[in-house]
């Protein structure tokens, strides 16, 4: 299959993004930290000795300072580096108390949603069809919509971080949405496309021919599917999703916004339920109807772009970062 201009543009935009858990930014400091024994030795040796006359005590203090000046200077530098890295990390992390106003109208219009419009809790899931953590949470999303009985809906946003493998799958899912079968096509791609690919690492399992076979089993109109997979509307849909997510610095998959609260990475089902229950209480106590809550509260009052844990924002349109933070 030839690489289309759209796929190439996705490759250029997303080449630095990943879906695996990023390592801690403080990991590199471990080798530089003094051992516990050395730290203890410094602590013991710095105990005050008040014996002798003033001159003796002064000479002892000068000798002590000279002996441990290098060690203390090293500790000071390490502390400074750690402090700087902590500040940098806080500036890159989403504010845990912020409510982010992620636009979902176009996705809902296309049918990329599971759950009723009257649901007071909206979960926005940013995903990539070649991301294992996205697949692991796919079934969880279906279960949550079912278990909450009309109180939760999930809106899906495309974030292609593996363009060579996943682009065609996202186009096929969009084409399925245009025939009113987004969920059926999405779940079939996970079950009969991604799982086969993950076991064999054969890219053809996520290629157009296999996707067409999957679509045929789902019951889609094949002529319309092929046209829509290459059509401008689906290309614009995927690009629009990625542009919107970029405003909020979603740099890896999966990423979730639960009534605007950002969760970077996969959680177990109980973890999602805890956050949903918290947001459900807030929504029900607001007096705003479930059908209006996302628009009148999350979109109207939420942050319109990224806000960091350090309190700063970021201009929209910046280059995507490297890897997302899994959980």
C-alpha positions, 0 to 999 in steps of 0.5 A, spaced: 500 500 500 502 506 497 503 512 503 498 517 502 500 524 503 495 524 509 499 518 512 505 522 510 503 528 514 501 524 520 508 521 520 511 527 520 507 530 526 507 524 530 514 521 529 516 523 536 509 521 540 509 514 543 504 510 547 508 507 552 509 509 559 515 514 559 520 513 564 521 518 570 525 524 569 528 523 576 531 516 574 537 519 571 539 522 578 539 516 582 547 515 580 549 521 582 546 521 589 550 519 594 550 513 598 546 512 605 553 510 608 556 516 605 550 521 607 550 518 614 558 519 615 557 526 613 552 527 618 556 523 624 562 527 622 558 534 622 556 533 630 559 539 634 565 538 638 565 543 643 572 541 647 578 545 647 579 553 647 576 558 642 582 558 638 582 550 638 575 550 636 576 555 631 581 551 627 577 544 628 571 548 625 576 550 619 579 544 618 572 540 618 569 545 613 575 544 608 574 537 609 567 537 607 566 543 603 566 539 596 561 534 599 557 539 601 557 543 595 556 536 591 549 535 595 547 542 594 548 541 586 544 535 587 539 538 590 538 544 586 538 539 580 532 535 583 529 542 584 529 544 577 527 537 574 521 537 579 519 544 577 520 542 570 516 536 571 510 540 574 510 545 568 509 539 563 504 535 567 496 537 567 493 541 573 490 535 577 485 540 579 483 543 572 477 542 568 479 542 560 474 544 555 475 539 550 470 540 544 466 534 542 461 536 537 464 534 531 465 527 534 458 526 536 456 528 529 460 523 526 457 518 531 464 517 535 460 516 541 457 511 546 452 512 551 446 517 551 446 525 550 443 526 557 449 523 560 451 527 566 458 524 565 462 525 559 469 521 558 473 523 552 478 517 550 484 519 545 486 513 542 491 510 537 489 503 534 496 500 534 497 502 542 496 496 547 494 500 552 488 503 548 486 496 546 486 494 554 481 500 556 476 499 550 472 493 553 472 497 560 469 503 556 464 499 554 462 496 560 462 503 564 457 505 559 453 499 560 454 499 568 452 506 569 445 506 565 445 512 561 449 516 566 456 515 562 457 516 555 464 515 552 466 520 546 472 517 542 478 522 539 483 519 534 490 520 535 494 517 530 501 516 534 503 510 529 501 512 522 505 507 519 500 501 522 494 505 525 492 510 519 488 506 515 484 503 521 482 510 523 480 511 516 476 505 516 473 506 523 471 513 521 468 510 515 464 505 519 461 511 523 459 515 517 454 508 516 452 509 523 456 503 525 462 506 529 462 502 535 461 495 531 467 497 526 471 500 532 471 493 536 471 489 530 478 492 528 481 491 536 478 484 535 480 482 528 485 487 526 490 489 532 490 483 536 492 479 530 497 484 529 500 484 536 501 477 536 504 476 529 507 483 528 504 483 521 502 490 518 498 487 513 493 485 519 492 492 520 492 494 512 486 496 507 485 489 505 484 486 512 480 492 514 475 491 508 474 484 510 473 486 517 468 491 515 464 486 510 463 482 516 460 488 520 455 489 514 458 495 511 457 498 504 463 496 501 463 501 496 461 507 500 467 504 505 472 505 500 470 512 498 470 514 505 476 511 507 480 516 502 475 521 503 476 528 505 471 528 511 475 522 514 481 525 513 479 532 516 476 528 522 482 525 524 486 531 523 481 535 527 481 531 533 489 531 533 489 538 533 484 539 538 488 534 543 494 538 541 491 544 545 491 540 551 498 537 550 495 530 550 502 527 547 501 519 548 495 514 548 491 513 551 489 519 554 482 521 558 478 527 560 472 525 565 468 531 565 474 535 563 479 532 568 485 529 565 487 522 566 494 520 562 494 513 561 490 507 562 487 505 569 484 499 572 476 499 571 475 501 579 480 507 578 475 510 572 469 508 576 472 512 582 473 518 578 466 517 574 463 517 581 466 523 584 464 527 577 457 524 577 456 527 584 459 534 582 454 534 576 448 532 580 449 537 585 450 542 580 442 543 578 444 543 571 441 537 567 445 531 564 444 533 557 446 540 558 452 539 563 458 538 558 456 544 554 454 549 560 459 547 565 465 543 562 465 547 555 463 554 558 467 554 564 473 549 563 480 551 561 481 552 553 488 550 553 493 546 557 494 548 564 500 545 568 501 543 575 505 549 576 500 553 574 502 555 567 499 555 560 501 553 553 500 556 547 496 552 542 499 549 536 506 547 539 509 541 537 507 534 540 512 531 545 515 524 546 511 519 550 505 519 554 505 517 561 502 511 562 499 508 569 
